[in-house]
């Protein structure tokens, strides 16, 4: 298919989306234009702030803006650029999720109530600023990151730019909506049970959950008892890698310090011929979830693309075991710690107060026992990658020695907004587990994963697939994601506000 043709095939069999016209530049493109002097930071930041304000009534992606401060920082960036200074993100606007400290702003993390402003930047924000980035604001997140939607009485409903009747996911839903709609070129999110990968899947983005410790979560230490990491959301692999490189690195007090990786260089490398296991069956949950037929078709089509690109792909059954028993105590204890520190607990969602009670009961010895199981889980699930390991492809049948695991990111397309409004804590958790059973085991393990766009449903809703690897495998996963992106060119497809047809129209099929 030539570049003059108006449409391009995506990962869903039979789905076609129109190629969008020119739109706001991405992260790497913004940095390049600034370095070349073809635009200014004041222009990029001002345009981002204007887009954010214009989208408040439709998307509601941001909790707080730094309009005056960001414009002042943009003017300073332009002076530094004019003087010949060059940094990876000098003058580029970005956003961060509202669980991340930005000096002078409260960190509400989806909660209601009056909270004091942070006195210092988190380590990841400090590093972004050191790379020259201009933080324009903080994006919405559901209360304490608990759910795969971004809604709450403190800030309202954050909506999916592909269809505003649906959620962008959570808990990094504000960051995902902002990037997918082109409000900012990239944003920082966090992932404790899929909270980067799920909204990336449901908004047609690249979302990277790095190795535990790759991006510092300081000042929060071992966040959610090791489950939560920070990571980028972007429209392209190169943009995600650039933001990852800019924000990566430890704080002196961090307990986890993986060896450094050059993500941007990895995104430019050929991954080689890999052995990839396709697992449509999720880990054991109480919901007995199976993937929605359109999700299964999309991920299977992506597997077929990988095979066409020369990789050996076969069905696989990772030995997850009862890994959920290690997840629940750590997650609920983390919620309990944050909820217990809230100055006005009566303002918290009743479901949060229920999690506070559960997490208090499961804290201490139960959490320590769950953490102690992690080494055994590394050995059991690591066997999927390590035994035999025929790097040149190998044959089917031995069930081990894979380089990458490919799974759906979610079991369902993005739900409608308000779908969980009247549910109890237990039923909300069941609904979230049924929709999103695939992501959280990698949080228990602390290993990296990358969501890649897998196409669209027949109604025009985005779905995604996970590329999962063993410890410290970001470079391999990013190389593979970049190879897929070069073939599928998912970045050419944008939500309706950028000139594409509304979801579900004939042009979108």
N, C-alpha and C positions, 0 to 999 in steps of 0.2 A: 504494500500500500504506500503510495507516495505522499509527501507532505502536503500536496495540493488538495488531497481529498478531505472532505469535511468531517469525517468521523473515523474513529479508531476502535478496534475491538478491545474489550477489557477482560478481566478474569472470569466473569460469569458467562457461561455458555449461552450464546444467543443474545446477550445484552450488548448494546452499543450506546455510547454517550457522545454527544457533540463536543468537538474541540472548542474550547472557550477562547474568546479574544484576549488581547493583552490585559493584564491585571497588575496590581501592585507587585513590586519585585520581591523575590525571596531573600533569604538571609545572605547567602554568598553573593548574589547579584547586587544586593544593596551595598555590601562591603566593597565590592569591585567598583561600583559606580562612584562611591565616595572617594576611593583611592584615586580614581581617574579624574575626579573633579567634574563629572557630568551631572552631579546632583549635590545637594547639601544635606547635612544632618537636620537642619532646621526645616527643610522641605519634607524630609521623610518622617520626622517626628510629628510635625504639624499635620501632615496628611493622615498619619495613624490616629492621632487624637481626634481628628474630624470624623474619621470612619467609625471610631468607637462611639462617639457621641451620637452619630446618626443611627447606630444599630441598637441603642439602649432599649428602645421600645419593642424591638423585634427579637434580638438574640439575648440581650442582657448577659454579656459574657464577663463584665468586670465588676468587682466589688469596690475597688478604690482606684482612682487615677492620681497621677503625679503631674498634672498638666503644667503648672508653672515651673516646677523643678525640672521636669523633663525638657521643656523648651530652653531653660537656662543651660542645662547640660549639653543640649544640642548646639547652642551658640558657642559654648566653650570647645566642643568637639570640632566645629568648623574652624575655629582659630587654630587648634592644634593641627588639623589637616592642612590648612594653608601654610603652616610653618614647616611642613614636611614630615610630621610625625605619622607613623603607621603602626596600627595595632589590628589584630584580627577582626574586631567588631567596632572599631572606633566610629562612633556616631550612629550606629545601627539601632533602631528601636526594637525592644523585645518586651515580653511580659513574663511575670512569674505568678505561680499559683499562691492563693492566700492561705497556705500553710507554711509559707517561707518568709522569714523575717526580712523586712526592708526597713532600714533605719528611718525613724520618724513616722512610721505607719503602724497601725495595729495589725496583729495577725489573728483574724477572727476564725479562720479555718471553718467557715460556714456557719458559725454560731451567732446568735443574737447577743446583745448586751454591750456595755461600754468596757472596752479593754484599753490598757495603756499602749502607747506607741512603742515599738521596739527601739531599743537604745543603740543597736548596731545591726549591720547587715549579717545575714547568715553567711556561712563560708562560700556557698555556691554563688550567691549574689555578689559577694566581695570579688570573687574571681571573674564574674561576668563584667563587673565594673572595671576591673583591672585590664580586661581585654578591650575596653572602650565602649561597651554596650550602654545604651540609654534605656533604663527601665521606665516604661510609660505607665505601668500600673499593675495591680494585682487582680487575678482572675478568680471567678467564683468557683467554689468547691462545696460539695454537700457537707453536712455537719460531721466534722471529725473524720471525713473520708470513708464513711461506712458503706455507701451504696453506689450502684452503677447508674445513678442519675444525679443531676445537679439542680436540686430544688430545695427550698426551705423558706420558712417565714421571715428569716432575717434579710433575705435578698430577692426572693421571688423565684421565678422559673428561668433557668438558662436553656435556650432552645437550639436545635440542630439547624445549621444553615441550609442543609439539603432539604429539609422539610420541617418547618417550625412547629408542627404538631407533634414532633418526636424529640426525645432527649438526645443530646450529644454524648450521653454516657457520663460516667463519673469514676472517681471523684474529681479528676482533672478535666471536667467538662467545660469549664470556662476557658481554659487554655486551648482545648481542642476547637471549640467553637470560634475563638478569636483567630486562630491560625487558618482553619478551613475557610472562613469568610474573608480572609485577607486583611483583617484588621491590623495584624502584626505579622512579620515574616516568620517568626518562630516563637516558642514559649517554653518555659520550664514547667514541668509537672512533677508529680510524685506517684509512686506505684507501690502499694502495700498488698494488693490482691488483684492487680490488673489495672490500676487506676490511671496509668498512662496508655497501656495497650488497648483497653476496652474503648475509651473515647476515641482513640486513633482509628480503631476499626470502624466505629460508627460515624466517623466524619471524613473518611477517605484520606488519612494521613499516615505518615511514618511516625511510629512512636517507639522509643528505645527505653527498655528497662535495663540499665547497666548492671554489671556485677556489683554486689554489695560493697560499698566503700569507694566505688569509682568516683562518684560525686558525693561530697560530704553532705550530711544532714545536720551538721553542727549549727546551732547549739543544742540539738535534741539528742545527741549521743547515739545510742543504738535504737533508732526510732522503731516503735512498735515491736520491740524485742527482736530486731534484725529483719523484720519483714519489709520495711519501707525504704525505698531508695528514691533519689531524684533523677530526672532524666528529661530528654528533649521531645517535643512534638514539632513536626515540620512537614512541609509538603514534599520534600525530596530527601533522599538519603544523604546527599552532600550537605544540605542545610542541617539535618539532624546531627551529622558527624561534626560539623563546625561548632554547633552550640555545645555538643558534648565535650569537645576538646577545650572550649573556652571555659566551661564551668567545672571541669574535672580537677581532682586533686584533693588531698586530705587536709584537714585541720590538725594541728599538733595533738589535740586530745582525742582524735578519732581512733576507735578500736580496730577498724578494718582498713587495710592499706594494700590493695592489689597493685601489682606492677603497672606502670604507666603504659598506655596504648595510644597510638596515633590513629584516631578514628578516621580523620580525613584522608590519610594515606590509604587506609584499608578500603575506604569507599571507592578508591581509584584502581584497586587491584582486581585482577581476575581471581575468582575463588578456586579455580581448578575444578576437576571433576570430583563430585562429592557423592557420598552414599546418604540418602535422605529417607527417613522413615515417616510415613504418612499415618497419623493416628487420629481417626475421626471419633473414636470412642473416648469419652472424657474419664477423668479419675472418678473413683467411687464417691457418690454423694447420696443423700437421702431422697433426692428428687428423681433419680433414674432418668436423667436427662439424655436425650438424643439430639443431634443438631437438626435445626430446621432444614427442610429439603433444599431450600435455595442457598443456605450457608454451605451445606454439604456439597452441592454442585459447584459453588464458587471455589471452595478449597480444593476439590478434586481437579477442577480446571487449572488451578495454579500448579498443582502437582504435575499435570500433563505438560504445562509450560516448562517446568524444571526438567522434566525428562527430555523434552525437545531441545533444551539447551545443553544436553549432554550428561546430565546427572543420572545416577542410578536411583530410582524411586520405587519403594515397595511399601506395602502396608505393614504396620508395626504395632506392637502392643507393649508400651513401656510398663514397667513394674512399679506403679505408683504406690501400691500398698495402701495402708490406712494413714496416708500422709495428712489427711484432714485433722487427725487427732493432735498433730503437732501445730496446725495452723490456728485452730479455734482459741486455745488458751492465750497464745501470743497476741492475736488480734484483739480479743475482748479485753485483755489486761491493758493493752496499749490505749484502747478507747477509755477504759476506766481511769487511767492515769491522767489523761487530758481532761476528761469530763470532771473528775474530782478536783481539778485545779481551777475550774471556771468560777469566776467571782459571783455569778448569779445562776446557780444550777437550776432554779425554777424556770429559767428561760429555755432550757434545753428541750429538744424533742422528746416526747415520752419514750420513744424507741431508744434514744440515747441513754436515758436514765435506766432503762431495762438492761442495756449493755453494761452500764456502770455497775449495776448489781451483780451481773454474771461475771464480769471481769474481775471484780473484787474477790469473788469466791474462787476464781480460777488462778489468781495471781500467786506469787511466791513459789511454793514447792512444785505446783503443777506446771508453771511456766518453765522452771528450771529443768524439770523432767522432759518437757517438750524440746527445749534447746539441746539437751543431752542426746536426743535421738537424731539430731541433724547429721552427725558423722555417719551413722548407719544408713540414713536416707541417701547421703552422697554416694556411698558404696553401692547401694542397691540400684538406684536410678542411673548412677554413673556407669554401671555395667552396660547399659544401653549404648553408650558411646565408646567404651574402652575395650571390650572383649573382641579379640580378633582384628578389629579395626582395619579392614582392607581399604586403604586410602584411595586406591585407584578405582574403586567401584565395587568389586567383589560380586559374588553371586547371591541370589535370594536363598533364604531358607535357614540361615544360622540365627537370625533374629537379633543379632548384636553387631557391634562394630560400626554403628552409624556415626556420621559426622554431625548431622543436624536432624532435629525432630520438627516436623511440620504438622500443626494442628489448627483447627479453627481458633480464632481469638475469643469468639463468643458463640453460644449455641443458637442465638436468635438475632434477627435484625434489630435495630434500635426500637425499643418500646415507645409508646405514646407518652407524652408528658402527663403527669398526674396519675399514672397507672398504679402507684403504690400509696396514694394519698390516704386511703381509709384502711390500710392494712395494719395489723398489729406488728410488733417487733419480730415475732417468730415468722409470721407470714411474709413480711418484707424480706427477711433473710432467705426464706425458701424461694421467693420469686427471684431474688438476685442470684442465688445459687443455680437455679434452673436456667436463667438467661446466660450466666457467665461461669461455667464450671471448669474452664480450661486454664485460666491464667495463674491462679494463686499457688499451685505447687512450686512454681519457680521462685516465688517469694520466700517460701520455706527454705528452699535450697540456697537462695542468695545468688543464683546464676543468671546470666543475661538472656534476654529475649527481645525480639524486634517484631512489632506489628507491621505488616505491609498491606496495602489495599488489595483486596481480592475481587473488586467489582461491585456490582449493584444488583439488588433484587429487581423483580419486574415492576415494582412500584417506585424504583429509583432510590432506594435506601442503601447506603454503603454497608459493606461487610468486609471483614479482614481476616488475615491468617497470621499465625505466629511462626516465626523461625526461632527455635529454641536450641541452645547449645549447652555444653558443660561449662565448668568454671572458667572464667576469664576468656570467653570465646567471642567477645564483641567484634574483633577484627574479622573473623570468619563470617559472622552473621551479617555484618555490614557489607562485606564484599559480595555475598550472595544476594542481599537485598538490592544492591546497586546493579547487579547483573539483571535481576528481574525488572527493575525500574527501566533500564535501558531498552528492554524488549517490550514491556507493556505501556510505558510512557504514561503512567497514571497521573502525573502532575499536569497533564493537559486538560483534565476534567475538573471543573469547578462548580460550586453550587449555583443555583439559578440566578442569584444576584449578580453574577459575573457574565451573564449572557447566555447561559445554557438553558435548555428547555426545562420547564417544571418537571419534577419527578413524576414518572408514570405516563408521560406523553409519548407519542409514537416516535419522536426524534430521540428519545432516551432509551429505545429498545433495539 
